[in-house]
Amino acid sequence: MNVAATTGDTEQVRDPQTDSSDSSAGPPGRGRVALAVSVFGELLITAGLVLGLFVVYSLWWTNVVADRHADRQADKVRDEWAQQDTGPGALDTKDGIGFLHVPALRNGEVLVEKGTSTDVLNEGVAGYYTDPVKAVLPTSGKKGNFTLAAHRDGHGAKFHNIDKLKKGDPIVFETRDDWYVYKVYAILPETSKYNVEVLGRIPEESGKKKPGHYITLTTCTPVYTSRYRYVVWGELERVQKVDAKRTPPKELNG
């Protein structure tokens, strides 16, 4: 140790070999770079968390909210039906016109309401088209195409499993008074979102050339996108009257 004494004070001289504040600490620029990298990394982690929460919201929580709303609406429709003791059931397009049952979708009954706007479909229901081509409701008794749409992901995702449908599978539409039993006869896995021909009263893209009683299900594809449309066509096989116990048709008992 090097020590130098003066008359009034003692001054300590540092030993270069043990001085920790020498030039070996590196230039100050390196510290700034390390800090910037650290901050950027934290921002990426935060962004990842926000994105993850958004995905959870879009694909899970919107389903929860939509299903709750759809269940309330479904209960309201069935209560209204139960209060109509005599005469044919009135068509109430405000709360819903009936229920779609598609075993292959594995999601129980789906309330059907008027319209295919985002506001309608976000409520966890299927909607029938009023534009650009107006759906022909089976309750009208007229020949035509009962065209429907629903979300494939989020907001109830009622048509999420549409790709599980195969030719010959049943599609059943339930009203207060009747069960309309359709059978799938054609599937179009991908088409333009602007292809309105699939909604025609005579769906020629499905191979039909004559008027009949058809049903068409449409939704977005591929999964988690809205780039194209997936289309399933069915044809009416029979109409079964609703009995006092609302016994489902045999196609729904499997």
Summary of the structure (lengths in Angstrom):
residues: 254
radius of gyration: 32.6
end to end distance: 94.7
largest distance: 120.3
contacts: 709
relative contact order: 0.11
helix: 32%
strand: 28%
